[in-house]
């Protein structure tokens, strides 16, 4: 309404049978684009505010309309609701559309294929005789500045028209040293205006330099570096990605919508005569040179370090790192051959010679990778060390007197080294060359590069040369926590070289998470989540082995040598939750005072913005001081010193630590120490204690009891047993000061980190005692070392020698046995000198199991060293014992064994007679004190040797022996007792008396 044609005027919409206006709050080009399209009026040329086309009447139908620009009608855009507004008709919105021409399928309203409106419909124009003159008229009518010839023909679809041309809104750089530096100004609504520096960074500067045909952005400037402009401030909060062709294509509010003054005018410095194409940043890419009014490539002919040094120096990008790279190939055949000595400050000072390539020549274009204008020197890797800045062709230090976390944050971000771990200022990494390029640097912490930060000299003094800025970025540490906005909470990732790896949650315990928290200087570990609680990582997954996570030094050593690869996937990524240590200062006792927390090796305070009783409750509970009585503000307990670590803390009251509450981040604040927060707590409450019985490490299937104990005057409360991982929870009410929770038969699901809580319900409140300390329960399977013996069916004798000779063709049996509480296992008989393994199911009862491996006729290929291994499968996992002692079997021929047998018969008869005499005497002596005689026979009915661990070596001689054991006599000698006892005291035990051992292995025969 009230416009100069059908496509300009005050915007009105029809709703509920009535026309109404649109309020200009949030009214911008995106909304205008939707309105012009809905009216079939082409593209928007400008938006109007403050009832530019006169005030409407009746209803204001829409307010706070926010379109993306792609909707079909204004009604589809988000808005308050029809009739919901806080406006009057002084704020009626208007617009001007192109009406008869438009550009479609482009990257913005100023590029694309040309269409005209004729006889009620849109159509294309033939491109015969189409040239710069015609394109200039179109761009002027669309208020898009001058046409810009593209190096590559744009693809705007099948329609013809403005082929090969794009256009940007008029842009200029004012008050700079050349055409490619200065204050950024844009032309809108026939008036020049500035751009506010809110969110202004190197990516926005890159778009400006590209649009101005000025090469690569070197520095983005803020705070009216090139002087204050005049007129309107057209743009604010510009957020470019760096790939846009115009500032208008970047995310931004509408024209004229800002909260700035001209003291915040943005500026840029572009490279002007040189640019790097297709690089990963402004300091790498294919080299192009601006000469004679156009850009041309530099050919890779005699291109080397001298030429690359000049390029990096001119780009203010430090030192050359590489003089080649894969940055693509342009289409221009006309270029330059450049030769430099390496001392020049610009390529224009080098020897230039025009060089035209033929289409079949394979000469690549020159490229370079520079180090960048910031580096960390004299550290043990690129992410730690003394901060050095490249200026005027030379590296220099940054003064450490005003160096802070915000400045260090920018350095770590620019170097892609993660976040800040700690900062240094006392030349911990040396002095370098001693040159100080930056005196006082004042970053906000949001900049992308250090040159973007304001820099100024000290007014009344000079920088103390002993004060040199340094930083330790998290990228230099051996471990980091990812997947969370808090640097002290997240998925555990360890570094090996330049590669980050996640950690498997198998065997991941709270004590191992404690080591991670200690290395990161994040306080104590309060939880060790598993199951990719903080999202799944990428790359290799490594084991949480004791050798790598027992202490900080072990992590550092494994980071150098490498971690052992795990078999689990990223769905088992381990996490850690750390909590900074708290203290209360300047109060009446340990449970009242100014809140201070220890972070990055430094005590700091908490700002009182949003400080409430729920916050104080978390502090009191974390310190074991009961509930909060008050939450004083405004430095009630005096002003603290050092950093203000937290601000705008918002707790629900249920968090286990203050740092787990919502907050902007460590060190993020807008406070002074006059706003230090404090608490007054009810009083000191003891943490409940936890004990594990029989021990912190138990065998699978054992009974485990966990006892929680508390020292309190409030008896008659509820004990709660929890695990750090998962949602496990057991509760038990007790009238006493302790409660016991039992697991009758523990399995692997019960292993983990446990802690106790105690709650006492009073008539008007519940007293929550602080969380108790954590105890780790480890569940293992330990198997005793099995026994190996052999039996001759003919001699009916059991032997347990170290080695033995057997006559070829004879038969014998190897017996594997074990004392174990784990049934349903298997025995493996292995032979060491060849790949031979035989498996048999074990049989037996309660605590003794065995298996027989028969050899019907022994041959030479049976020679070898045999051993037994016992294996069981528990909870889908296989556990195996250590191998038994070895039995060396040698096969001899029948002829060679006959002499052994004949000689052995004589000696055997003598020994047998001697044993019978000794046995008779012993029997006579002990017979008076015994009433029962026990004789044991082997499974084949034969008698056994008295010495169960007979280590004699020789052939089987076919003679049987009988042995009697006197129950009522004296105990066996110490040697007899020790013979079959495994020296590993950690394995399961069995009765040690010889008679008992024989009962387990042989069939008893009881005689009265």
C-alpha angles and dihedrals in degrees: 000000000000093000129133093253140002091281100054133059145066112339116239131174130202116232135158092357094307139093118233140170134250121240115235094229105125090357110154148138094294091057091043090052090057092047094049091048092048089052091046086238103135120241131339116264098182143345123229131211141191096038092302089171094043133276121298127220138233116008131022096211103180136036135170092018110183115186129176089214095248100083120113095227140010090248089066093057119092111267140151094267133272109305094006108121147119096218140097130208092276084079100050112147125232139178145189119224128194091246100189107030136041141167117228136190092022131125091257143352091286099056135052146069114327121242129175130206113235132159092356098309142081121246141167131252124233111246096222109129089002112151149143094298093057093043090052091056092050094048091048093051090050092048088239101131122233124342115260120214110227119220088222123042107252119234107229097163131265095315117098128215127091091031115172096009133098129175138207131199111267111280133178141178113225134199095006131133094255141359091283101055134057147071113335114241130175131197115232130162088001092300132102117233139168136248121241117235096229105129089355111154145149093286092059089046089052090058091049094049091048093049091048091049087238103134123238127356111248102176136004112215130206140179094054092296089170094043133275118298130215137232125032126349098232102183135036137168092021110183112187127173090212097248098083121110094217139026087237090064091059123091108270144133121267124289111287095013106126145121097215143106128216090263084077098053113145126230141180141207114210129191091245101189102032135042138178115223130206094000128145090245140357090284100058138052147073112330120240126177128210111221133146092010098303141074120252133175125255110233122229094242113132087342111161148138094302092058093041090051091057092047093051091046094049091047089049086236103133122235130353113258100176134010095203139044147149101271099137131253128272126222099235113111094189112078145129140274109213129194122188136176091216095244097086120109094213139023088240087071092055126086108276125195125176113237126188117201122211117232092251096048114107098211111141125215117257119257138181141194115208128196094237128242096281129056140161112235135201096011125123091257139008094272098060133052147061114341112242126184127201113227133152091002095303139092117239141170130259116235112252099206095090096022111134144164094275092056092046091048090061092049093051090047094049092050092046089238100135123242133335116279100176137338129222131201107172102078093267087159097042134262101273114199090338096237112136112205098172120046105178119008120189113191122173089212093244097087121108097214134029094238089063090065119093111259127193137159123252110268104216102021145021129248115280103244091218090062110082125167119240137163141197109211121200088244088072094055124094093234138028138181114234138179097050135081091233113080089214097054131057150064113341113241125176127202128230110179106315093333124099119210133187125233126240114238093224106112089003108146138176091253090059090048086052090061090052092050090049093052091049091046089234099135124244129348113246099173141016106201120197136191096063091296090170095042132277119295129210136242127027124358116216134196123263091228123176090234091062103035104039093100143344093273092054092054090050092050093049089048088060099040098033136255125262113260115244127220096225126093132237091273084077097052111147125229140195133211115200129188125204117238115257134206137176115226134198095007131128092262142351090287099058134050147072112335113242130171132198114232130158091359093303135099116231140167137247122241117235096229105128089358108160142159092270089060092047090049091058091049093050093047092047090053094045092246101127121234129348118260096184141000105212120196138188095058092300089170094042133275119300129214136229125036125348097231102185137033136169091022112182117188129179088210094245099083118115094222137023093238090059091065120094113279137148093250140283111308094008106128146121096210143106128217089264085078098053113146126229141183139210113205132198094244147286116311123187121239114242113251126227130211130183123213133233088006143312088262117052139166121257111268096025123127113256127193123195115197124197117200130183134186104222146135089219100080120172099061142129123268116207122199115201139173122227089227124057129351099297112148135164124181131196129176115220135182088203134064094264143046129192126215116197134204105195094198114013120212136178093278089067096056116105144078117317132190136176132234129191128204130185119195116214126182094265105022148013118244110216113200117213119272112271128236120280127252123193119224114203121195117199141167114229120182126197119241107268125234126238123204138156133224132204111212091204097049092032089217130139116217131188101186127149091235137001142183118229127193114247113257096021122119129236141157133229115216123204115194139168141180105233142145090214111090132190094050134141133236120220118202108200133185117210102208094060140019096272126141129161122190129205133173112251120236133191139091141283102325106358125070133169145167134202126225109195127205106192094187119009118221136182093267088063091068114113149090112296130196137171129232125188119210133183133183115226125173091347091306127109122225124188133192125232112269118272121246112290125261113205111207119196122187118216129186122255093249094054092047096053094073089049090052096047093049091043093054093061094045091043093054091052093048091046092052091048092050092050091054093048091046092051092052092048090048092052091049097048100030093089091063099046135070102175130057121198121199121184126207128190123245091272095054096256126128121253135227117262093228103067091191097050105169096185117133124219147091125297107267099192095239118130124215133203124212129190125201118207110215098192096048132094122300121270121267120268090252091056091049095050096045098093101023117115110228091221103099093186095073125085113285133225132192111293103209114110094231090055092049092050090049089058093050104033139039109259120232111197119202125186 
